[in-house]
């Protein structure tokens, strides 16, 4: 437990320092442009953050200039970078939480006036825009650049017959019916349109298809990126027991086990926020073996020696959330998650040697009459990489093999991995 506390403290301190000192100073200038209030387009490079929430300001370096300037929705009419276009607007936004646990019985729209850069999803005779407000809530808008109309949607609770149920205000369906009224053929499609980006985009693309025309701009959806790799390294495993009854295990003082480990991984890289976040899935082989001894000593003529030998081979399915931070050509990362281990080889032996005066008896038996083959654990790690190669130090705290309520089998592991990404 002391090892767990020390490693957890080091990991938390390192991660805090890493994020606080580096995340705000990372720059990612890419070719882009801004549109001034006069209508003039200025080309240059823009600090692109692959924003999870719509930006409130941007940093822009005009071509031929040596100084970076910041722009807000009040100082420019919009900007573009990569395949993304944003326009400035003063808008109404509904700020009620849409999380199920936060829903109330109040159907009233909680509207506030805000300003920001709206992302253009579809632009043409009929346009669609996206704004993620300060709560991270997705809001969709229709109209032209000079007048934005919020598509209204709200979830709330309603009590009926003593039971609560979730009700949806789908005013946006009526708004879209009017907005797209010159195309009657999509009425059925509209009724099945959800208040989600992909569903609304499909509706607008259907509108343009039926009108035999094309939007002047369409933001193609970003696909998840899959990355595959292998890893190998060493593991340090420490097994400890905690109980008031199984003294022969608790006092056995098992020495750490040092072993080889290896695995394969598939990472799902999220495209927002400059691909800094990913979901890591691993299939890992790991194993350990320990031996311990406890002597129940009364005197030199009466004692019992318990010599136990425990060992397991596991296939582990690990699932982690990873945050990656580029620093020049190197990237640093931190990850945390859970492990699910399935033992396919077990060693569970004990030799009991009893001495009573001149009589000695040796008995071979199991160290534990019953064991658990499934092991769950909690993971945390820090690493660094360059190109396709990476190195990681990881800590795991797992439940071990004991199925008994009055016997805890704690397994502390430290891994050192070398990885290669294909």
N, C-alpha and C positions, 0 to 999 in steps of 0.2 A: 504493500500500500504506500510505503514511503517513496518507492521508485515511481509509482503512478503519480503521486502528488508533485514530485520534483519535475517530472517530464511534462505534466500538464501545465505547471507554472511557467516553465521555460517556453513551451509552445505558445501559450497565451501571450506572454511578453514579447516574444519574437514576432508573432503575427500582428500584434497591435503596433509595434514599431514599424514593421514592414509596410502596413497599409497606411498609417498616419504620415509617415515620412516620405513615401514614394508615390502613393496613388494620386496625389494632387499635383505632383510636379511632372507627371508623364505628359508628353506632348505627342500629337499624332497629326502633323500637318499634311494635308492632301490637297491636290488641285481642286479649286472650287470658285465660286463667284458670289457676290452680293449684289442686290438691286437697291440702289439709293432711292430716297424719297422723290428725287427728281425723275426717276425712271431709268437712269443710267446704270449700266451693268459694269461692275468692276471685277476683273479677274485677279486671281492670286492663289494663295493657299489658306486653308481653313483648318483649325484644330478640331478634327472630327473625333467624337467620342462614342459613336455608335449608340446613341442615347437610348436608355431604357425609358426615360421620361422626357417629354419635349423640353428642349433647352430654353432657358430664360435669357441667355446671352451667349454670344459666340466670340471667339478670338480669330481675327482675320489679318493676314499680311498681304497687302496689295502688291502686285507685281511691280518691281522697281523700287519698292519701299524697304526701309531697314527697320521700321518700327511696327510692332503689332498693335492693332486697335481692337477694342471691344465694342460690340454692337448689340443693342437690345431691340425688341419689336418696335420701340418708339423711334428708332433712328434709321432703320432700313425697312423696306417692304418685303424682303425675303432673301433667301440664299439657296444655293445648291451645292452638293458635294456628292461624289460617286453617283449612285443612281437614286439619290434622295433629293426632294425639293421641299422647302419649307416656306410658308408665307406668314407675314405678321398680321395679327388680328386682335381686336378687342372682342371678347366673347363672353357668353354666359356659360357657366359650367355647373353641373349638379354635383354637390359634394357629399351626399349621403354615402356611407359605406355600403358596398355591395357584397361584403363577406357575410356568409350565412349566420355566423355567430354574433354579428353586430346588427342584424336587422331589427327594426322596431315596428310598432303598429301604426306609425305615422305615415300616411300616404302622401303627405305634402312634399312637393319638390323643394329641395333646399338649394336655391339658386344664388350664385354669387357672380359678380363681374370680374373677369380676369383678363390678362393679356399674355400673349405668348406666341411662339412660332408653331403653327399648325403644319403637320406633315401632309403633303399631297399624296393621296392614294390613287385617285382617278381624276384626271383633269380633261375637260372638254365642254360640250354644251351642258352636260350634267356632270357635276364634280362631287367628289367625296374626300373628306379630310379627317384626320385623326389627331386627337389631343389627349395625352395622358397627363392628368392634373397632378397636383401636389400629393394627392393620396395614392397616385399610381393607377387611378381609375380611368379606363378607356372611355373617351367621349367621341362621338362621331358627328360631323357637320356636313351640311350640304349648302349649295349656293355658289356664288361667284366670289372673286377675290375681295370685293368691297363689302359684301354682306354675308356673314356666316350665320346659319340657322342650326341650332343644336337639335339633333335627333334625340328625342326625349325617351328615356327608359329608366325605370326604377323598380327595384324589388323591395317588398315590405311584407310584414306579417298581417294576417287577418284571422280573427277568432271566430270559429263557427262550431256550434254544438259542443262547446267546451274544449275544442282542439284548435291548435294553431297551425296555419298552413301558409306557404309562401305564395304571394300574389305578385303579378308583374303588370306594371303600367307600360303598355306597348304603344304609346302614342306615336312612336316613330313609324309604325306601319301606315297610319293615316297620313303622316307627313310625306312619306315616300310615294304613297298613292297619288297625292296631288303633284308632287315634284316630277314624277315620271308618267303623268297622265296621258302624254302623247303616244304612249306605247301600251296598248291594252293587252297585248299578248303575254305580258309578264305578271299579270295580276295574281295568278296562282302561285308563281314563283315567289312573289312578294310576301304572300301569306305564310310561307314556310321559311322566311328569312330571319335568322337570329341576329341579336345585337352583338355580333362578333365580326372582326375584321374580314376574315376569309369569306364569311357568308354574305356580308354586304358587298364586298368586291365582286363576288360571283354575280350578284344581282345587277350591278352596274355594267359588268361585261356582257351579260345577257341582253341588257337594254341596248347596248351599242351593236351587238350582233343582229338583233331584231330590226334595228334601224339601218342595217347595212352600212355602218360607219365604224370608225375607230376613235378612241379617245386620243387626244394629243399627247397624253402622258399616262402611263400606268406603272405603279410601283410593284414590280413582281415580288411575290412572297419570298422570304428568305428560308432556305431549307436548312435543316439540321446537318451538321457535318460529323461524319463518323471517322474516327482515327483508331487504327489497330497497332498493337505493339506487344513486345515480350519483355520480361524482366527476370532477373536472377540475382541472388545475393545470399546473405547469411542471416540467421535468426538466433536470438538469445531468448531462451524460455525459462521462466522461474515459476515453479508450481508450489503453492502453499495451501494448506488446509486449515479450516477454522471450525472448531467444534468443542463441546465440553465432554464428548463421549468417545470419539475416535482418537484417543491419545496416541496410539501407535502410528497414526498418520500425521497428526498435528505436530508431534515432537520428532519426526523423522529427519528433519533438516535436509531436504533434497537440494543437491547442488544444481546450479544452472546447467542447462543443456544448450550446446552450440551446434547448429545444424545448417544444412544447405536448404534453400527455398527457391522456387521458380514459379512462373505463371505467365498467363496471357491476359491482355486487357483490350477492351473496346470502350473508347471514350466518345460520348455524345457531346459535341461542342456547341454551345448556345451562341447564336450569331450576334445577339445584341451585346452592347458594352465591349466592343472590340474583341469579342471571343475570349474574354477573360474568365468566364464561368463555364464549367463543363460538368457532366455527370460521368463518373468513372466506374466502369464495371469490370471486375477482375475474376478470373478463375485461377486460384493459387494453390500450389502444393506446399504443405509445410508439415514438419514432424518434430517430435522430441522424445527423449527417453531419459528417465531419472531413476536413481536408486537412493534409498534412504534406510536408516536403521534406528530403531528405538529399543532400549533395554529397560525392562521393568525389573529393577534390582531390589531385592530384599536383603540378601547377604550373599557371601561367596558360595554358599551351598544351595541358594534358592534364587533363581532369576530366570527371566524369559527374554529372548532376543527376537525382535520382529524385523525381518529384513524384507523390505518391499521393493518391487520393481514395476514401474509404470511407464508406458510408452504408447504414443498414438501417432498415426499418420492421417492427415486430414486433406480433403479437398475443400477449399473455402471459396464461397461466392461472396465477394466484397462489393459493396455499393457505397461510393463516396461522392461528395460534392467538392469540387476543386475551384479555387480562385488562383488565377495566374497573373503575374505582373511582369511585363517586359522591362528590362533594364539594359538598354543597348542591345547587344547581340545575345545576351543571356536573359533567361526568364526565371523568376522565382515563383514558387507556388506553395500553397497550403491547402490541405484537404482533410476532411473529417467524414466519418460515416459508420456503417455497421458491417459486421462480418457474420456469415453463416457457415459454420464448419460441419462437415459430415465425415466422421471417422470410418475408414475402411480397413484399417489394421489396428489391432489393440494388443497391448501387453499388460496383463493384470495379474501379477504373481506376488506371492509372499511366502517366505520360509520362516516358520516359527520354531525356534530352538528352545526347549524347556529343560532346565537343570534343577533337579531336586536331590541333593546329596550326591550319591554315586550313580544316580539314574539320569539318563539324558534321552530326550525324545525329540525327533525332528519331523515336522509336519509341513507338507506342501499344500497351499491353498490359494485362493484368490485374495488379493488385497482388499477388494470391494466385492461383496456378493452380487451387487447389481451396479451397472454403469449406464451412463447416458452417451449415446453416440452423436447426438447433435449438440453443438456448442455455438452460442451466440456471443458476439464481442463488439466492442466499441473501438473505433480507430481514429487516430489523428497523426498527421505527418507533415513534414516540411521538406521541400526539395528545391533543386535547381537544375536547369538544363541549357543546352546549347545545341542548335540544329536538331538532329534526330535523337540525341543522347540525353539522358537525364540521370540524376542521382537523388535518392530520397532516403531519409531516416524516418521511420514510422514506429508509433507505439500502439499496442493493442492490449486491451483488458478484456478477458473472456471468462466464461462461466465454468469451463472445465467439464469433468466427466461425472461428478457426483449428482445422483438423482434425489438424494435425501434432503429433507428440509432442515435437519439438524447437523448437516455437514456441508460447508461451503468449500468448493475447490476452485480457488482463484488462479488464473493463468495470466501472467504478465509476459508480454513478448516485445522485443525490440527487433525491428527489421532494418537492414541496410540493403537497398536495392540499386542495381544498375539497370537502366531501361533503354530500349531502342524502339523508336516509332517508325513504322513502315510508310 
